[in-house]
Amino acid sequence: METLIRVLKEQWIRAKYERQEFMAEGKTVSLPGNREGFLWKRGRDNAQFLRRRFVLLTREGLLKYYTKEEGKGPKAVISIKDLNATFQTEKIGHPHGLQVTYRREGRTRNLFVYHESGKEIVDWFNALRAARLQYLKMAFPEFPESELVPFITRNYLKQGYMEKTGPKQREPFKKRWFALDPQERRLLYYKNPLDAFEQGQVFLGSKEQGYEVYEDLPKGIRGNRWKAGLTIVTPERRFIFTCASEKEQREWLESLRDVLSCHLSPLHLLSEKQGLGVVLLAEGRKGFLHLGSAVKPQSPLCFPWPSFCQGKIQTLHITARKSPWHPSSSNWALLHVLQAELGLCRTLSWLYHAGLGSLLPSPFLFS
């Protein structure tokens, strides 16, 4: 966050006093749109930065980059819905360094780019944010813009080295670079800070779902070079980490607990399930619970009604979205309630109907 503020402040001062962009008479600010230009991009398999042409198509929701200036198709076509951009000047080693991430085959792809001009890289950053906001407003029309703004782009809550062992907790400890994404609630780890893909990740749910982080290490752990440890507990397994100092340990514990203490918001859950046809959320006094979701059911869906939810659910959120198995279709997948008696029934049954032009109200209140 400090890096982002420093870069934007510097460019604001230069825009005002050097380029006098705010003082020119008769000029209007153009609306967000397409953008094209050259950035220096780090190679995936080497540390060399090469000049690449980038093209942002806002209406199509795509970012493309090319290895050749003319004559060939794009090297990559990136969907704006999965894209994030954050200034990472120290990591990249350039005062105008930008890290662009997106989802690719279930993993996080990192692009590291920079430009000699601070204004140019800030303009790219703002163009990507504008394209992201336009996408979010179209994808989640049920949310006001004020609630979408925090989801446009995000910064890592904490980054740095820790050592980790494997699932059996007898494997050798290995030093890895970690990055904590608070919005997607994921702790990503890499062999090196500038790797193109993560080696693995840990999803961080909420405390109510059985996720927790503890100071120190379980008894019997051996082979750790660093002694300041922490343990992340998930419903599936325990993850063991060690830090180089107690200061680093405290910072990691504080950051992880911040994420775990935040309830999963409806927008976060919907973002997590963007590729799915329907998402079923239940809202109670302590936040939101993800009951179930699916892509293309062949028969009515059955979601088990958790016993601990009985009498605690206040609102059931029903979200239907465009049919993901027909991306070009304008039809909507509509969810119908077939059976629901709050606090009494053990199963909720749901049925899709594609091609219908109306939606159930969201949230949908049971009386």
C-alpha positions, 0 to 999 in steps of 0.5 A: 500500500505504501508503494502504491501511495508513493507512486501515485502521489509522485505522478499526481505532483508531476501531472499538476506542476510539470505537465499542468494537466489540471490547468489546461483550458478547453480540455476534457477528460476522456472516458475510460476506453481501449489502450495500446502501448509498449511495456517491458515484460519479464520473461517467464523462464528467465530474468530478462525484460523484453519490450512487448506490445500490450492492448487493452480492449475495455468493451471486450474485457480483454488484455492482450500482449504480443511478442512481435510487433506485427504479423502474429497473434497475441502471446496471451489473451487475459480476461479482465474478470480474473485480472489484478494489478499492483505496484511492486517496485521493490520486488521488480527492482524498478521504480515504475514496476507493476505486477499483473496477475490473472487466473490460468488453468486454475493457477495464478499467472504473474506478469512483471512489467515496467515502463521508463515513464512513471506517467505511462505506468500509472496511466496503464494502472488506471486504465486496467482499474477502469476496465475492471470496474466496468466488468464488475458493474456488468457482472454484479448489477445487484451491488452498488458501485461503492461496494464494488470499488474495493474489489477493483484491484488489491494489494497483498496484505503481507509478503516475505520468506517463510519455511514450510514442511509438507503434509506429513510434517516429516518432510524437510523444511524449504524456504519459500516466498509467500504472498497473502491475498486478503480479498481472495483469502489465499496464501500463495507460495513461490520458490522465488518472488518473481516466479510466473506461477505459484507452487501452491496455495492455502485457502483461508476461510473464516473462524466459523468454518474451522480455520485458525492460526496458532503461534508456535509449532506442534510438538514433535516437529523437527528439522526446522532451521528457523524457530519462530513458528506458526500453524494454520489449521484448515478443515483438511489439514494443518500447515506448518511454517517457520519465520526468520525472526519473532518480528516476522512471526508477529506480523504474519500472525497479525495479517493471517488473523485479520483475514480469518476474522473477516466474514466472507462477503456475498461479493467474495463468494460470488467472485470465487464462484464466477465460473458457476451457474448458481451460487446459494448463500445463507445470511445469518447473524454471524455473516454468510455461509456458502451452502452450494453451487453448481455449473450444469446440473442434469437433475434437481440439485440437493444441498444438505441443510447444515444442522448448525444453521437451523434457526440461525438463517435470516436471509437466503440469497439466490444468485442466477447468472448467465449460462457459463456453458453457453458464453455467447448466450443472452439467456439466464439460468434461473433458480427455482425454489421447489422446497424450503421450510426454514429450520424444518427441512433437512434438504433444499432442492433447486432446479435450473431453467435455462432461457428464461428472461427473469430473475428471482429477487435477491435477496429472497426472503422466506416468511 
